């Protein structure tokens, strides 16, 4: 008993190999783009955390208080701004 397996012609095998190669290239490019997007999201998340931390910074509050003492015309505005960062 010999099984009758269909054998692909050389041109069909070449086409399948080329399609497989194209699929691999597309997968690699998509993976690289996804990794860049993940890295960008992590950077944005870290930046937002830093900004959130700076919004409660005593150092910034002290800077705004110093500005308030140096600008008597807008002293109330700068004092209110300094209170936002405490």
N, C-alpha and C positions, 0 to 999 in steps of 0.2 A: 504494500500500500504506500503509495507516494501521494502526499497531499498536494493539491493544486493551489499553490499560493500565487497570486498575481504578482508579477514583477513589474516595477515601474520602469518606464523608459528613462534614459539618461536625462532627457530634457525635463521631465516631470520631477525627477530627483533633484536636479539643479534648482528648479523653481521652488521646491519645498525647502531646500537648504537656504536659499536667498530670503524666503519669507521668514524662516526661523531666525536668521541673522538680523533682519529688520525688526522683528519682535524683540530681540535682545537689546538692540540699540535703543528702541523706544522705551523699554523698561528702565534702562540705565539713565536716560535723559529725564524721564519722569521722576525717578528716585532722587536724582540730583536736585531737581526743582523743588521737590517736597522737602528735602533736607535744608535747602536755602530758606524756604518758607518757615520751617520750624525754628531755624536759627534766628530769623527776623522776629518771629513771635516771642521767642525767649528774650531777645534784646529789648523789645517793646515792654514786655512784662517787667523786666528789671528796671527799665527807665521809669515806668509808672510807680514801682515800689520806691524808687529813690525820690521821686517827686512827692509821693505821699509822705515819706519820712521827712523831707525838707519842709513840708507844710506845718509840721509840728516842731520845727527846729527853734530852740531857744536862741541860737545864734542869729537867725533871721529876725526874730522878735527884737533882739537887742539892736540890730542894725536899723530896723524901722523906728525903734524908740530914739535912737541917736538922731535920725533924720527929723523926728518930731521936735526934738529939742533945738535943732538947727534951723527949723522953718516955723517961726511963730505964727505965720498967717494960716498955715494948714496943719497946725499941731494936732487938732482933734482927729483929722483924717488919718494921719500917720499913727496916732495912738490906737485908733480903732483897727488899723491894719496890723499893728504889732500884736494886738490882742487875738487876732485870728490865728496867728502862728504860735501862740502859747498853748 
